[in-house]
Structures are given as structure tokens and as C-alpha cells.
């Protein structure tokens, strides 16, 4: 089911302008994660969807975050 939801989101993004927001956060056990949201307009309404949430393997430097997004 999650693959279908992901596929639907990617299909929508192919035909729309969108923006991406990233947020680096630290969990209780000092594990760093990168959460990415995408925003776009669908049927006249602003929509925000979570694109991904991934664990950062090393430090939370700009280089590490850039490589995760890439």
C-alpha cells in the first residue's frame, strides 16, 4: 500500500510546481533524522505531504544533509 501512495505522490509532482522543506531533528536516543516535506497546490488547495524520513548516518552537517537529499 505504501508503494502505491508513494507512486501517486510522485505522479502528482511530475505535473506541478512544488517546494521542498527539510528539517533535521534529534530523537531521544541522540539519533539524528532528516525529515523532508513537499508542498504543492492540488485542486486549488495547498497540500503538504511528508516525502521521507531518513536516519542520518553521521554528523548533521550541511554536507551530510545534502548527500541524503541527493
PQR file of N, CA, C, O and H, with PARSE charges and radii, in Angstrom:
ATOM      1  N   UNK A   1       0.812  -1.185   0.000 -0.4000 1.5000
ATOM      2  CA  UNK A   1       0.000   0.000   0.000 -0.0000 2.0000
ATOM      3  C   UNK A   1       0.865   1.263   0.000  0.5500 1.7000
ATOM      4  O   UNK A   1       0.557   2.222  -0.708 -0.5500 1.4000
ATOM      5  N   UNK A   2       1.948   1.269   0.792 -0.4000 1.5000
ATOM      6  CA  UNK A   2       2.790   2.466   0.853 -0.0000 2.0000
ATOM      7  C   UNK A   2       3.435   2.762  -0.495  0.5500 1.7000
ATOM      8  O   UNK A   2       3.649   3.925  -0.839 -0.5500 1.4000
ATOM      9  H   UNK A   2       2.198   0.490   1.366  0.4000 1.0000
ATOM     10  N   UNK A   3       3.747   1.720  -1.259 -0.4000 1.5000
ATOM     11  CA  UNK A   3       4.328   1.938  -2.594 -0.0000 2.0000
ATOM     12  C   UNK A   3       3.331   2.644  -3.497  0.5500 1.7000
ATOM     13  O   UNK A   3       3.722   3.489  -4.302 -0.5500 1.4000
ATOM     14  H   UNK A   3       3.574   0.775  -0.980  0.4000 1.0000
ATOM     15  N   UNK A   4       2.043   2.312  -3.378 -0.4000 1.5000
ATOM     16  CA  UNK A   4       1.015   2.950  -4.192 -0.0000 2.0000
ATOM     17  C   UNK A   4       0.869   4.418  -3.829  0.5500 1.7000
ATOM     18  O   UNK A   4       0.732   5.264  -4.713 -0.5500 1.4000
ATOM     19  H   UNK A   4       1.726   1.625  -2.723  0.4000 1.0000
ATOM     20  N   UNK A   5       0.896   4.731  -2.543 -0.4000 1.5000
ATOM     21  CA  UNK A   5       0.791   6.124  -2.088 -0.0000 2.0000
ATOM     22  C   UNK A   5       1.989   6.914  -2.588  0.5500 1.7000
ATOM     23  O   UNK A   5       1.845   8.041  -3.063 -0.5500 1.4000
ATOM     24  H   UNK A   5       1.007   4.044  -1.825  0.4000 1.0000
ATOM     25  N   UNK A   6       3.164   6.325  -2.482 -0.4000 1.5000
ATOM     26  CA  UNK A   6       4.384   6.979  -2.968 -0.0000 2.0000
ATOM     27  C   UNK A   6       4.303   7.214  -4.470  0.5500 1.7000
ATOM     28  O   UNK A   6       4.667   8.290  -4.945 -0.5500 1.4000
ATOM     29  H   UNK A   6       3.281   5.410  -2.096  0.4000 1.0000
ATOM     30  N   UNK A   7       3.839   6.238  -5.213 -0.4000 1.5000
ATOM     31  CA  UNK A   7       3.720   6.369  -6.673 -0.0000 2.0000
ATOM     32  C   UNK A   7       2.744   7.484  -7.037  0.5500 1.7000
ATOM     33  O   UNK A   7       3.007   8.267  -7.950 -0.5500 1.4000
ATOM     34  H   UNK A   7       3.543   5.364  -4.827  0.4000 1.0000
ATOM     35  N   UNK A   8       1.608   7.560  -6.321 -0.4000 1.5000
ATOM     36  CA  UNK A   8       0.623   8.613  -6.586 -0.0000 2.0000
ATOM     37  C   UNK A   8       1.219  10.000  -6.335  0.5500 1.7000
ATOM     38  O   UNK A   8       0.993  10.927  -7.113 -0.5500 1.4000
ATOM     39  H   UNK A   8       1.394   6.924  -5.579  0.4000 1.0000
ATOM     40  N   UNK A   9       1.979  10.136  -5.249 -0.4000 1.5000
ATOM     41  CA  UNK A   9       2.601  11.417  -4.940 -0.0000 2.0000
ATOM     42  C   UNK A   9       3.602  11.806  -6.020  0.5500 1.7000
ATOM     43  O   UNK A   9       3.610  12.953  -6.468 -0.5500 1.4000
ATOM     44  H   UNK A   9       2.163   9.383  -4.618  0.4000 1.0000
ATOM     45  N   UNK A  10       4.440  10.875  -6.442 -0.4000 1.5000
ATOM     46  CA  UNK A  10       5.425  11.171  -7.486 -0.0000 2.0000
ATOM     47  C   UNK A  10       4.751  11.554  -8.796  0.5500 1.7000
ATOM     48  O   UNK A  10       5.241  12.433  -9.504 -0.5500 1.4000
ATOM     49  H   UNK A  10       4.434   9.944  -6.078  0.4000 1.0000
ATOM     50  N   UNK A  11       3.642  10.915  -9.130 -0.4000 1.5000
ATOM     51  CA  UNK A  11       2.916  11.259 -10.354 -0.0000 2.0000
ATOM     52  C   UNK A  11       2.370  12.688 -10.271  0.5500 1.7000
ATOM     53  O   UNK A  11       2.412  13.425 -11.256 -0.5500 1.4000
ATOM     54  H   UNK A  11       3.243  10.201  -8.555  0.4000 1.0000
ATOM     55  N   UNK A  12       1.863  13.076  -9.106 -0.4000 1.5000
ATOM     56  CA  UNK A  12       1.363  14.444  -8.940 -0.0000 2.0000
ATOM     57  C   UNK A  12       2.493  15.455  -9.078  0.5500 1.7000
ATOM     58  O   UNK A  12       2.319  16.503  -9.699 -0.5500 1.4000
ATOM     59  H   UNK A  12       1.830  12.477  -8.306  0.4000 1.0000
ATOM     60  N   UNK A  13       3.646  15.144  -8.504 -0.4000 1.5000
ATOM     61  CA  UNK A  13       4.758  16.088  -8.527 -0.0000 2.0000
ATOM     62  C   UNK A  13       5.349  16.265  -9.917  0.5500 1.7000
ATOM     63  O   UNK A  13       5.974  17.289 -10.195 -0.5500 1.4000
ATOM     64  H   UNK A  13       3.787  14.292  -7.999  0.4000 1.0000
ATOM     65  N   UNK A  14       5.164  15.287 -10.793 -0.4000 1.5000
ATOM     66  CA  UNK A  14       5.679  15.393 -12.164 -0.0000 2.0000
ATOM     67  C   UNK A  14       4.991  16.503 -12.944  0.5500 1.7000
ATOM     68  O   UNK A  14       5.570  17.051 -13.882 -0.5500 1.4000
ATOM     69  H   UNK A  14       4.656  14.456 -10.567  0.4000 1.0000
ATOM     70  N   UNK A  15       3.756  16.841 -12.563 -0.4000 1.5000
ATOM     71  CA  UNK A  15       2.981  17.801 -13.342 -0.0000 2.0000
ATOM     72  C   UNK A  15       2.715  19.117 -12.604  0.5500 1.7000
ATOM     73  O   UNK A  15       1.941  19.948 -13.079 -0.5500 1.4000
ATOM     74  H   UNK A  15       3.286  16.395 -11.801  0.4000 1.0000
ATOM     75  N   UNK A  16       3.351  19.306 -11.454 -0.4000 1.5000
ATOM     76  CA  UNK A  16       3.094  20.507 -10.658 -0.0000 2.0000
ATOM     77  C   UNK A  16       4.393  21.161 -10.212  0.5500 1.7000
ATOM     78  O   UNK A  16       5.438  20.516 -10.119 -0.5500 1.4000
ATOM     79  H   UNK A  16       3.980  18.631 -11.069  0.4000 1.0000
ATOM     80  N   UNK A  17       4.299  22.456  -9.939 -0.4000 1.5000
ATOM     81  CA  UNK A  17       5.375  23.125  -9.225 -0.0000 2.0000
ATOM     82  C   UNK A  17       5.240  22.763  -7.755  0.5500 1.7000
ATOM     83  O   UNK A  17       4.129  22.636  -7.240 -0.5500 1.4000
ATOM     84  H   UNK A  17       3.450  22.979 -10.015  0.4000 1.0000
ATOM     85  N   UNK A  18       6.357  22.597  -7.089 -0.4000 1.5000
ATOM     86  CA  UNK A  18       6.310  22.240  -5.674 -0.0000 2.0000
ATOM     87  C   UNK A  18       7.531  22.797  -4.962  0.5500 1.7000
ATOM     88  O   UNK A  18       8.516  23.182  -5.592 -0.5500 1.4000
ATOM     89  H   UNK A  18       7.260  22.700  -7.507  0.4000 1.0000
ATOM     90  N   UNK A  19       7.450  22.833  -3.647 -0.4000 1.5000
ATOM     91  CA  UNK A  19       8.586  23.249  -2.834 -0.0000 2.0000
ATOM     92  C   UNK A  19       8.904  22.138  -1.850  0.5500 1.7000
ATOM     93  O   UNK A  19       8.042  21.338  -1.487 -0.5500 1.4000
ATOM     94  H   UNK A  19       6.649  22.520  -3.135  0.4000 1.0000
ATOM     95  N   UNK A  20      10.163  22.107  -1.425 -0.4000 1.5000
ATOM     96  CA  UNK A  20      10.626  21.083  -0.500 -0.0000 2.0000
ATOM     97  C   UNK A  20      11.123  21.766   0.771  0.5500 1.7000
ATOM     98  O   UNK A  20      11.852  22.757   0.711 -0.5500 1.4000
ATOM     99  H   UNK A  20      10.863  22.758  -1.720  0.4000 1.0000
ATOM    100  N   UNK A  21      10.728  21.234   1.904 -0.4000 1.5000
ATOM    101  CA  UNK A  21      11.207  21.716   3.190 -0.0000 2.0000
ATOM    102  C   UNK A  21      11.872  20.545   3.899  0.5500 1.7000
ATOM    103  O   UNK A  21      11.328  19.442   3.941 -0.5500 1.4000
ATOM    104  H   UNK A  21      10.137  20.429   1.952  0.4000 1.0000
ATOM    105  N   UNK A  22      13.060  20.796   4.457 -0.4000 1.5000
ATOM    106  CA  UNK A  22      13.771  19.756   5.193 -0.0000 2.0000
ATOM    107  C   UNK A  22      13.963  20.209   6.627  0.5500 1.7000
ATOM    108  O   UNK A  22      14.166  21.389   6.911 -0.5500 1.4000
ATOM    109  H   UNK A  22      13.502  21.693   4.422  0.4000 1.0000
ATOM    110  N   UNK A  23      13.894  19.229   7.525 -0.4000 1.5000
ATOM    111  CA  UNK A  23      14.082  19.517   8.935 -0.0000 2.0000
ATOM    112  C   UNK A  23      14.942  18.423   9.540  0.5500 1.7000
ATOM    113  O   UNK A  23      14.608  17.240   9.461 -0.5500 1.4000
ATOM    114  H   UNK A  23      13.729  18.270   7.295  0.4000 1.0000
ATOM    115  N   UNK A  24      16.040  18.822  10.138 -0.4000 1.5000
ATOM    116  CA  UNK A  24      16.918  17.868  10.836 -0.0000 2.0000
ATOM    117  C   UNK A  24      16.504  17.881  12.290  0.5500 1.7000
ATOM    118  O   UNK A  24      16.318  18.943  12.885 -0.5500 1.4000
ATOM    119  H   UNK A  24      16.311  19.782  10.202  0.4000 1.0000
ATOM    120  N   UNK A  25      16.361  16.702  12.857 -0.4000 1.5000
ATOM    121  CA  UNK A  25      15.927  16.602  14.240 -0.0000 2.0000
ATOM    122  C   UNK A  25      16.702  15.481  14.935  0.5500 1.7000
ATOM    123  O   UNK A  25      17.250  14.588  14.289 -0.5500 1.4000
ATOM    124  H   UNK A  25      16.512  15.839  12.374  0.4000 1.0000
ATOM    125  N   UNK A  26      16.731  15.552  16.244 -0.4000 1.5000
ATOM    126  CA  UNK A  26      17.402  14.521  17.034 -0.0000 2.0000
ATOM    127  C   UNK A  26      16.373  13.837  17.914  0.5500 1.7000
ATOM    128  O   UNK A  26      15.599  14.495  18.609 -0.5500 1.4000
ATOM    129  H   UNK A  26      16.286  16.278  16.768  0.4000 1.0000
ATOM    130  N   UNK A  27      16.369  12.517  17.879 -0.4000 1.5000
ATOM    131  CA  UNK A  27      15.449  11.741  18.701 -0.0000 2.0000
ATOM    132  C   UNK A  27      15.988  11.594  20.116  0.5500 1.7000
ATOM    133  O   UNK A  27      17.107  12.017  20.403 -0.5500 1.4000
ATOM    134  H   UNK A  27      16.997  11.983  17.314  0.4000 1.0000
ATOM    135  N   UNK A  28      15.211  11.007  20.984 -0.4000 1.5000
ATOM    136  CA  UNK A  28      15.594  10.875  22.394 -0.0000 2.0000
ATOM    137  C   UNK A  28      16.915  10.143  22.592  0.5500 1.7000
ATOM    138  O   UNK A  28      17.669  10.469  23.509 -0.5500 1.4000
ATOM    139  H   UNK A  28      14.302  10.663  20.750  0.4000 1.0000
ATOM    140  N   UNK A  29      17.200   9.174  21.758 -0.4000 1.5000
ATOM    141  CA  UNK A  29      18.441   8.404  21.922 -0.0000 2.0000
ATOM    142  C   UNK A  29      19.602   9.004  21.132  0.5500 1.7000
ATOM    143  O   UNK A  29      20.544   8.297  20.773 -0.5500 1.4000
ATOM    144  H   UNK A  29      16.587   8.909  21.014  0.4000 1.0000
ATOM    145  N   UNK A  30      19.535  10.307  20.862 -0.4000 1.5000
ATOM    146  CA  UNK A  30      20.570  11.057  20.138 -0.0000 2.0000
ATOM    147  C   UNK A  30      20.745  10.603  18.693  0.5500 1.7000
ATOM    148  O   UNK A  30      21.799  10.824  18.096 -0.5500 1.4000
ATOM    149  H   UNK A  30      18.770  10.881  21.153  0.4000 1.0000
ATOM    150  N   UNK A  31      19.733   9.980  18.137 -0.4000 1.5000
ATOM    151  CA  UNK A  31      19.764   9.584  16.729 -0.0000 2.0000
ATOM    152  C   UNK A  31      19.248  10.742  15.880  0.5500 1.7000
ATOM    153  O   UNK A  31      18.151  11.248  16.117 -0.5500 1.4000
ATOM    154  H   UNK A  31      18.877   9.801  18.622  0.4000 1.0000
ATOM    155  N   UNK A  32      20.036  11.158  14.896 -0.4000 1.5000
ATOM    156  CA  UNK A  32      19.656  12.277  14.029 -0.0000 2.0000
ATOM    157  C   UNK A  32      18.862  11.762  12.833  0.5500 1.7000
ATOM    158  O   UNK A  32      19.223  10.755  12.223 -0.5500 1.4000
ATOM    159  H   UNK A  32      20.927  10.747  14.705  0.4000 1.0000
ATOM    160  N   UNK A  33      17.779  12.463  12.505 -0.4000 1.5000
ATOM    161  CA  UNK A  33      16.957  12.110  11.354 -0.0000 2.0000
ATOM    162  C   UNK A  33      16.734  13.348  10.487  0.5500 1.7000
ATOM    163  O   UNK A  33      16.759  14.481  10.967 -0.5500 1.4000
ATOM    164  H   UNK A  33      17.486  13.281  13.001  0.4000 1.0000
ATOM    165  N   UNK A  34      16.519  13.099   9.217 -0.4000 1.5000
ATOM    166  CA  UNK A  34      16.201  14.155   8.262 -0.0000 2.0000
ATOM    167  C   UNK A  34      14.793  13.895   7.749  0.5500 1.7000
ATOM    168  O   UNK A  34      14.516  12.848   7.165 -0.5500 1.4000
ATOM    169  H   UNK A  34      16.499  12.178   8.827  0.4000 1.0000
ATOM    170  N   UNK A  35      13.910  14.855   7.972 -0.4000 1.5000
ATOM    171  CA  UNK A  35      12.528  14.743   7.523 -0.0000 2.0000
ATOM    172  C   UNK A  35      12.329  15.752   6.401  0.5500 1.7000
ATOM    173  O   UNK A  35      12.711  16.916   6.522 -0.5500 1.4000
ATOM    174  H   UNK A  35      14.135  15.706   8.447  0.4000 1.0000
ATOM    175  N   UNK A  36      11.729  15.295   5.314 -0.4000 1.5000
ATOM    176  CA  UNK A  36      11.506  16.172   4.178 -0.0000 2.0000
ATOM    177  C   UNK A  36      10.020  16.206   3.821  0.5500 1.7000
ATOM    178  O   UNK A  36       9.368  15.167   3.707 -0.5500 1.4000
ATOM    179  H   UNK A  36      11.418  14.349   5.216  0.4000 1.0000
ATOM    180  N   UNK A  37       9.505  17.414   3.649 -0.4000 1.5000
ATOM    181  CA  UNK A  37       8.117  17.617   3.270 -0.0000 2.0000
ATOM    182  C   UNK A  37       8.073  18.263   1.892  0.5500 1.7000
ATOM    183  O   UNK A  37       8.991  18.985   1.503 -0.5500 1.4000
ATOM    184  H   UNK A  37      10.035  18.257   3.742  0.4000 1.0000
ATOM    185  N   UNK A  38       7.011  18.000   1.168 -0.4000 1.5000
ATOM    186  CA  UNK A  38       6.800  18.633  -0.121 -0.0000 2.0000
ATOM    187  C   UNK A  38       5.458  19.355  -0.060  0.5500 1.7000
ATOM    188  O   UNK A  38       4.488  18.848   0.502 -0.5500 1.4000
ATOM    189  H   UNK A  38       6.265  17.414   1.484  0.4000 1.0000
ATOM    190  N   UNK A  39       5.422  20.540  -0.646 -0.4000 1.5000
ATOM    191  CA  UNK A  39       4.195  21.342  -0.689 -0.0000 2.0000
ATOM    192  C   UNK A  39       3.866  21.666  -2.135  0.5500 1.7000
ATOM    193  O   UNK A  39       4.743  21.984  -2.938 -0.5500 1.4000
ATOM    194  H   UNK A  39       6.210  20.952  -1.103  0.4000 1.0000
ATOM    195  N   UNK A  40       2.570  21.575  -2.448 -0.4000 1.5000
ATOM    196  CA  UNK A  40       2.113  21.865  -3.799 -0.0000 2.0000
ATOM    197  C   UNK A  40       0.630  22.233  -3.748  0.5500 1.7000
ATOM    198  O   UNK A  40      -0.016  22.114  -2.707 -0.5500 1.4000
ATOM    199  H   UNK A  40       1.858  21.316  -1.795  0.4000 1.0000
ATOM    200  N   UNK A  41       0.107  22.677  -4.877 -0.4000 1.5000
ATOM    201  CA  UNK A  41      -1.310  23.031  -4.963 -0.0000 2.0000
ATOM    202  C   UNK A  41      -2.027  21.916  -5.714  0.5500 1.7000
ATOM    203  O   UNK A  41      -1.609  21.504  -6.796 -0.5500 1.4000
ATOM    204  H   UNK A  41       0.631  22.773  -5.723  0.4000 1.0000
ATOM    205  N   UNK A  42      -3.132  21.430  -5.106 -0.4000 1.5000
ATOM    206  CA  UNK A  42      -3.943  20.382  -5.719 -0.0000 2.0000
ATOM    207  C   UNK A  42      -5.404  20.809  -5.662  0.5500 1.7000
ATOM    208  O   UNK A  42      -5.960  21.000  -4.581 -0.5500 1.4000
ATOM    209  H   UNK A  42      -3.471  21.765  -4.227  0.4000 1.0000
ATOM    210  N   UNK A  43      -6.015  20.956  -6.818 -0.4000 1.5000
ATOM    211  CA  UNK A  43      -7.424  21.362  -6.922 -0.0000 2.0000
ATOM    212  C   UNK A  43      -7.700  22.656  -6.169  0.5500 1.7000
ATOM    213  O   UNK A  43      -8.733  22.802  -5.517 -0.5500 1.4000
ATOM    214  H   UNK A  43      -5.564  20.801  -7.696  0.4000 1.0000
ATOM    215  N   UNK A  44      -6.758  23.595  -6.270 -0.4000 1.5000
ATOM    216  CA  UNK A  44      -6.938  24.903  -5.658 -0.0000 2.0000
ATOM    217  C   UNK A  44      -6.603  24.989  -4.178  0.5500 1.7000
ATOM    218  O   UNK A  44      -6.797  26.040  -3.567 -0.5500 1.4000
ATOM    219  H   UNK A  44      -5.918  23.477  -6.800  0.4000 1.0000
ATOM    220  N   UNK A  45      -6.108  23.914  -3.591 -0.4000 1.5000
ATOM    221  CA  UNK A  45      -5.779  23.891  -2.165 -0.0000 2.0000
ATOM    222  C   UNK A  45      -4.306  23.562  -1.965  0.5500 1.7000
ATOM    223  O   UNK A  45      -3.731  22.758  -2.698 -0.5500 1.4000
ATOM    224  H   UNK A  45      -5.951  23.060  -4.088  0.4000 1.0000
ATOM    225  N   UNK A  46      -3.706  24.193  -0.965 -0.4000 1.5000
ATOM    226  CA  UNK A  46      -2.336  23.862  -0.612 -0.0000 2.0000
ATOM    227  C   UNK A  46      -2.310  22.498   0.060  0.5500 1.7000
ATOM    228  O   UNK A  46      -3.137  22.205   0.923 -0.5500 1.4000
ATOM    229  H   UNK A  46      -4.173  24.847  -0.369  0.4000 1.0000
ATOM    230  N   UNK A  47      -1.355  21.667  -0.341 -0.4000 1.5000
ATOM    231  CA  UNK A  47      -1.211  20.321   0.213 -0.0000 2.0000
ATOM    232  C   UNK A  47       0.221  20.169   0.706  0.5500 1.7000
ATOM    233  O   UNK A  47       1.166  20.604   0.048 -0.5500 1.4000
ATOM    234  H   UNK A  47      -0.683  21.905  -1.042  0.4000 1.0000
ATOM    235  N   UNK A  48       0.371  19.548   1.872 -0.4000 1.5000
ATOM    236  CA  UNK A  48       1.696  19.249   2.401 -0.0000 2.0000
ATOM    237  C   UNK A  48       1.770  17.749   2.676  0.5500 1.7000
ATOM    238  O   UNK A  48       0.915  17.195   3.368 -0.5500 1.4000
ATOM    239  H   UNK A  48      -0.397  19.194   2.407  0.4000 1.0000
ATOM    240  N   UNK A  49       2.781  17.106   2.137 -0.4000 1.5000
ATOM    241  CA  UNK A  49       2.971  15.666   2.317 -0.0000 2.0000
ATOM    242  C   UNK A  49       4.392  15.415   2.813  0.5500 1.7000
ATOM    243  O   UNK A  49       5.321  16.133   2.443 -0.5500 1.4000
ATOM    244  H   UNK A  49       3.475  17.556   1.574  0.4000 1.0000
ATOM    245  N   UNK A  50       4.555  14.399   3.646 -0.4000 1.5000
ATOM    246  CA  UNK A  50       5.904  14.012   4.040 -0.0000 2.0000
ATOM    247  C   UNK A  50       6.510  13.217   2.889  0.5500 1.7000
ATOM    248  O   UNK A  50       5.928  12.237   2.424 -0.5500 1.4000
ATOM    249  H   UNK A  50       3.801  13.816   3.946  0.4000 1.0000
ATOM    250  N   UNK A  51       7.675  13.645   2.440 -0.4000 1.5000
ATOM    251  CA  UNK A  51       8.350  12.977   1.338 -0.0000 2.0000
ATOM    252  C   UNK A  51       9.166  11.794   1.843  0.5500 1.7000
ATOM    253  O   UNK A  51       9.101  10.700   1.283 -0.5500 1.4000
ATOM    254  H   UNK A  51       8.148  14.441   2.818  0.4000 1.0000
ATOM    255  N   UNK A  52       9.939  12.024   2.913 -0.4000 1.5000
ATOM    256  CA  UNK A  52      10.680  10.921   3.527 -0.0000 2.0000
ATOM    257  C   UNK A  52      11.167  11.301   4.910  0.5500 1.7000
ATOM    258  O   UNK A  52      11.194  12.475   5.278 -0.5500 1.4000
ATOM    259  H   UNK A  52       9.992  12.913   3.367  0.4000 1.0000
ATOM    260  N   UNK A  53      11.548  10.295   5.662 -0.4000 1.5000
ATOM    261  CA  UNK A  53      12.184  10.458   6.959 -0.0000 2.0000
ATOM    262  C   UNK A  53      13.306   9.427   7.005  0.5500 1.7000
ATOM    263  O   UNK A  53      13.057   8.222   7.013 -0.5500 1.4000
ATOM    264  H   UNK A  53      11.527   9.341   5.363  0.4000 1.0000
ATOM    265  N   UNK A  54      14.540   9.915   7.036 -0.4000 1.5000
ATOM    266  CA  UNK A  54      15.691   9.007   6.990 -0.0000 2.0000
ATOM    267  C   UNK A  54      16.677   9.338   8.101  0.5500 1.7000
ATOM    268  O   UNK A  54      16.853  10.494   8.488 -0.5500 1.4000
ATOM    269  H   UNK A  54      14.743  10.894   7.030  0.4000 1.0000
ATOM    270  N   UNK A  55      17.302   8.299   8.592 -0.4000 1.5000
ATOM    271  CA  UNK A  55      18.311   8.460   9.642 -0.0000 2.0000
ATOM    272  C   UNK A  55      19.598   8.980   9.013  0.5500 1.7000
ATOM    273  O   UNK A  55      20.023   8.504   7.960 -0.5500 1.4000
ATOM    274  H   UNK A  55      17.159   7.361   8.278  0.4000 1.0000
ATOM    275  N   UNK A  56      20.206   9.950   9.662 -0.4000 1.5000
ATOM    276  CA  UNK A  56      21.498  10.454   9.213 -0.0000 2.0000
ATOM    277  C   UNK A  56      22.583   9.573   9.823  0.5500 1.7000
ATOM    278  O   UNK A  56      22.667   9.432  11.043 -0.5500 1.4000
ATOM    279  H   UNK A  56      19.861  10.336  10.518  0.4000 1.0000
ATOM    280  N   UNK A  57      23.395   8.996   8.984 -0.4000 1.5000
ATOM    281  CA  UNK A  57      24.399   8.033   9.431 -0.0000 2.0000
ATOM    282  C   UNK A  57      25.530   8.669  10.237  0.5500 1.7000
ATOM    283  O   UNK A  57      26.084   8.051  11.146 -0.5500 1.4000
ATOM    284  H   UNK A  57      23.327   9.111   7.993  0.4000 1.0000
ATOM    285  N   UNK A  58      25.856   9.891   9.896 -0.4000 1.5000
ATOM    286  CA  UNK A  58      26.996  10.525  10.568 -0.0000 2.0000
ATOM    287  C   UNK A  58      26.545  11.831  11.202  0.5500 1.7000
ATOM    288  O   UNK A  58      25.470  11.895  11.798 -0.5500 1.4000
ATOM    289  H   UNK A  58      25.406  10.393   9.158  0.4000 1.0000
ATOM    290  N   UNK A  59      27.335  12.837  11.082 -0.4000 1.5000
ATOM    291  CA  UNK A  59      27.028  14.145  11.664 -0.0000 2.0000
ATOM    292  C   UNK A  59      25.862  14.800  10.940  0.5500 1.7000
ATOM    293  O   UNK A  59      25.397  14.327   9.903 -0.5500 1.4000
ATOM    294  H   UNK A  59      28.209  12.784  10.598  0.4000 1.0000
ATOM    295  N   UNK A  60      25.411  15.891  11.513 -0.4000 1.5000
ATOM    296  CA  UNK A  60      24.300  16.624  10.902 -0.0000 2.0000
ATOM    297  C   UNK A  60      24.813  17.894  10.221  0.5500 1.7000
ATOM    298  O   UNK A  60      24.215  18.963  10.347 -0.5500 1.4000
ATOM    299  H   UNK A  60      25.789  16.276  12.356  0.4000 1.0000
ATOM    300  N   UNK A  61      25.900  17.764   9.515 -0.4000 1.5000
ATOM    301  CA  UNK A  61      26.450  18.906   8.786 -0.0000 2.0000
ATOM    302  C   UNK A  61      25.678  19.111   7.491  0.5500 1.7000
ATOM    303  O   UNK A  61      24.947  18.227   7.043 -0.5500 1.4000
ATOM    304  H   UNK A  61      26.386  16.896   9.412  0.4000 1.0000
ATOM    305  N   UNK A  62      25.848  20.278   6.901 -0.4000 1.5000
ATOM    306  CA  UNK A  62      25.184  20.565   5.634 -0.0000 2.0000
ATOM    307  C   UNK A  62      25.546  19.522   4.586  0.5500 1.7000
ATOM    308  O   UNK A  62      24.687  19.100   3.811 -0.5500 1.4000
ATOM    309  H   UNK A  62      26.442  20.995   7.265  0.4000 1.0000
ATOM    310  N   UNK A  63      26.803  19.105   4.554 -0.4000 1.5000
ATOM    311  CA  UNK A  63      27.249  18.134   3.558 -0.0000 2.0000
ATOM    312  C   UNK A  63      26.491  16.807   3.712  0.5500 1.7000
ATOM    313  O   UNK A  63      26.072  16.221   2.714 -0.5500 1.4000
ATOM    314  H   UNK A  63      27.500  19.448   5.183  0.4000 1.0000
ATOM    315  N   UNK A  64      26.312  16.335   4.936 -0.4000 1.5000
ATOM    316  CA  UNK A  64      25.587  15.085   5.186 -0.0000 2.0000
ATOM    317  C   UNK A  64      24.128  15.206   4.768  0.5500 1.7000
ATOM    318  O   UNK A  64      23.571  14.290   4.163 -0.5500 1.4000
ATOM    319  H   UNK A  64      26.652  16.812   5.747  0.4000 1.0000
ATOM    320  N   UNK A  65      23.513  16.338   5.092 -0.4000 1.5000
ATOM    321  CA  UNK A  65      22.113  16.558   4.736 -0.0000 2.0000
ATOM    322  C   UNK A  65      21.958  16.675   3.222  0.5500 1.7000
ATOM    323  O   UNK A  65      21.009  16.126   2.661 -0.5500 1.4000
ATOM    324  H   UNK A  65      23.966  17.082   5.583  0.4000 1.0000
ATOM    325  N   UNK A  66      22.855  17.367   2.561 -0.4000 1.5000
ATOM    326  CA  UNK A  66      22.818  17.490   1.104 -0.0000 2.0000
ATOM    327  C   UNK A  66      22.953  16.118   0.438  0.5500 1.7000
ATOM    328  O   UNK A  66      22.216  15.801  -0.496 -0.5500 1.4000
ATOM    329  H   UNK A  66      23.625  17.813   3.016  0.4000 1.0000
ATOM    330  N   UNK A  67      23.873  15.327   0.911 -0.4000 1.5000
ATOM    331  CA  UNK A  67      24.066  13.998   0.321 -0.0000 2.0000
ATOM    332  C   UNK A  67      22.843  13.109   0.519  0.5500 1.7000
ATOM    333  O   UNK A  67      22.542  12.285  -0.345 -0.5500 1.4000
ATOM    334  H   UNK A  67      24.472  15.584   1.669  0.4000 1.0000
ATOM    335  N   UNK A  68      22.135  13.256   1.630 -0.4000 1.5000
ATOM    336  CA  UNK A  68      20.916  12.476   1.857 -0.0000 2.0000
ATOM    337  C   UNK A  68      19.844  12.873   0.861  0.5500 1.7000
ATOM    338  O   UNK A  68      19.152  12.015   0.312 -0.5500 1.4000
ATOM    339  H   UNK A  68      22.380  13.926   2.332  0.4000 1.0000
ATOM    340  N   UNK A  69      19.704  14.176   0.626 -0.4000 1.5000
ATOM    341  CA  UNK A  69      18.698  14.649  -0.325 -0.0000 2.0000
ATOM    342  C   UNK A  69      19.041  14.241  -1.748  0.5500 1.7000
ATOM    343  O   UNK A  69      18.167  13.868  -2.531 -0.5500 1.4000
ATOM    344  H   UNK A  69      20.266  14.873   1.072  0.4000 1.0000
ATOM    345  N   UNK A  70      20.303  14.316  -2.066 -0.4000 1.5000
ATOM    346  CA  UNK A  70      20.764  13.976  -3.415 -0.0000 2.0000
ATOM    347  C   UNK A  70      20.470  12.526  -3.703  0.5500 1.7000
ATOM    348  O   UNK A  70      20.780  12.036  -4.789 -0.5500 1.4000
ATOM    349  H   UNK A  70      21.013  14.619  -1.431  0.4000 1.0000
TER
END
